[in-house]
């Protein structure tokens, strides 16, 4: 019997890095099983074996994606009952958190979000109040449901591959009765840049860009980074709201955060607290962002950024 | 329509925020109505106004759970235009996690729906203190209602709602039947400021105080006793200190790349 259940939603042809991280973390806590939604392609099957997964479950219903989260939570609750798992791991996306939320109620289980590490005894570590505290928390219930932030575990295959058993989990028939139905879904044009939430490097622009995100985007592309923005920049319509970092936007904790033309008022500073290294470029020497930057440049971003971009391209050959 | 808007009194993010006491709960001095809840309230007011407002029997009830100070979130909501205010308060609620919070709120919503049923429960996308965004989904699960989260637009026609949601890689349209629990993002509208008339009118509106006994919840089901998670330690992150600050003398871009290379970040 597996004691850790990892939920993987629509992996497509290959597992995302964040899924490999969940499998690696799961293995450190016990024997892992995967509850999958969507097609199981051969590449994914192979990766699950490589990561030592003991069993792979799939739902009896094919239409879980037609509804908002409720039937996925019902499926996962049934999978927990079938495996007797004591820990459920999901990714920390908005949808992952909501599935976790509903699953918690279905299982009378404590839910902890934004987890960055889990001890062997189930104690989960996270940071709260926009990175100003680090806390340890534990579910006091037989089952604990944890949503884990990306980029905090190094994916490692198991020492010996497994041959996962396959099984189908019956999705409760009433799980779609009180669920919102998705009637239309439009794919957005892909930017080709990494996802902001999971990115290792983020280059974020603010008011100082004065409407021109070009220099930020070019530097981001040279570094293979995601592009972020302050609320002032998204409210001004200079860039899509999806790019907003901070209190009302996305929480990021990359290896490197480059803040460009952002003054660093307290909420903005809070949004970058947990980045490992912070670089700031701003014309105004008095900007609060310089109080927390590991490397700060007082200067005109329209000079500094293009020069840095060229230099990176040169060095990367 | 009868709309309940959940409003939370949270520490103002303009100031440093602290955890303290048993259970490491948030220090609620310097608290305000959670900014993200203003969008939910505005959405409710617009839905009610489009249907003839309070004269036509539309109710917008601002419900806040929390200690004495939380009544301020209700007062601000009344100033913005909510028709009624409800403050759920009880010492036993202190330290409730999302599960215990959703249990108490679900009971309060059932209580408020006892006469005329509730059509819609509106919330912000997350609180700006706990930031978990678990409560709307847990509330929907407890009330066996459809949930629509992160709505960036919301229309109600008869007994159905249509909302738009924007994720990173796609945007979608969703439909649900009423009653439902809906959380909205800061993209849905531009919340109004309370005007003088609203502030005066709010003084005449009543705020109902509810205790756990009123809503039929046993104290052991909420608070730290009824929570399914416990915080075992909390440490204030050491403040970040300033590193090297340089002034551009024509080579700052190159020095930036030198720094990145030295940090092995290229």
Interface residues (C-beta under 8 A of the other chain):
Chain A: X68 X69 X70 X73 X94 X95 X97 X98 X100 X101 X102 X104 X105 X106 X108 X109 X110 X111 X112 X113 X114 X123 X127 X128 X129 X130 X131 X132 X133 X134 X135 X136 X137 X138 X139 X140 X141 X178 X179 X180 X181 X182 X183 X184 X185 X186 X187 X188 X190 X195 X196 X197 X201 X223 X241 X242 X247 X248 X251 X255 X256 X266 X267 X270 X273 X277 X278 X279 X281 X285 X290 X291 X292 X293 X294 X295 X296 X297 X298 X299 X300 X303 X304 X305 X306 X307 X308 X309 X310 X311 X312 X315 X316
Chain B: X13 X14 X15 X16 X17 X18 X19 X24 X26 X35 X36 X97 X98 X99 X102 X125 X128 X129 X130 X131 X132 X133 X134 X135 X136 X137 X138 X140 X141 X142 X144 X145 X146 X147 X148 X149 X150 X162 X163 X166 X167 X168 X169 X170 X171 X172 X173 X174 X175 X176 X180 X186 X187 X227 X228 X229 X230 X231 X232 X233 X234 X235 X236 X237 X239 X240 X241 X242 X243 X244 X245 X246 X247 X248 X250 X251 X252 X253 X254 X255 X256 X257 X259 X260 X261 X263 X265 X266
